[in-house]
């Protein structure tokens, strides 16, 4: 029976590419989304991947949603915590709400996603956790004190889980994408996009599928001895 993989924020952008890649690898995939019903329905129609709607910032909603996924598809053995938001502002203009919104989704949301499945992984003696962090969690970024803090926190989270889960056959790793050609990045003004590309030694934006291939490897049996690691995929822009 195919292993079940849960991908949060898994119907669009990088998450959508990850969901597609894991299905192609033979996993049974469930993708979560927060609000765009039309996009989720289209994604399911195109891929056959079931989508589930809940807010990862809400622990009870996450726990109930995960229970439904497991009732539908079987025990979740692979978790890809990808869901995230931005609320950018220079720190002197950042509001407490902008700080809280990003912390609740990007950091607490990772806890809310992994915590309900962790006991089952321990009992079965197998699990794969991959958290999608960011280059900006490694180096910081202007007007992203909230976002960078959460993405740096994700790295500490996986390093701690790696130590706790290793004896139970569970690995926890992070992927730090650089600038990727998602809808959000492609929507910025062309001059801004050109300035971003000028900072990337590879001379181009990354593709969502390139991040998906990183995840495919980390959740595979071949990666069983890789634990607590950070895989940077940024075209040579930053070395941690």
Protein Blocks (a to p, Z undefined) as FASTA:
>chain_A
ZZddddehilgcjllmmmmmmmmnopacddddfklmmlmmmmmmmnopacddddfklmkl
mmmmmmmmmmmnopafbdcdfbccdddddfklpcfklmmmmmmmmmmmmmmmmmmmmmmm
mmnopacddddddfklmnopehilmmmmmmmmmmmmmmmmmmmmmmnopacddddddddd
dfklmmpcfklmmmmmmmpmnopacdfklmmmmmmmmmpmklmmgghiacddehhmacZZ
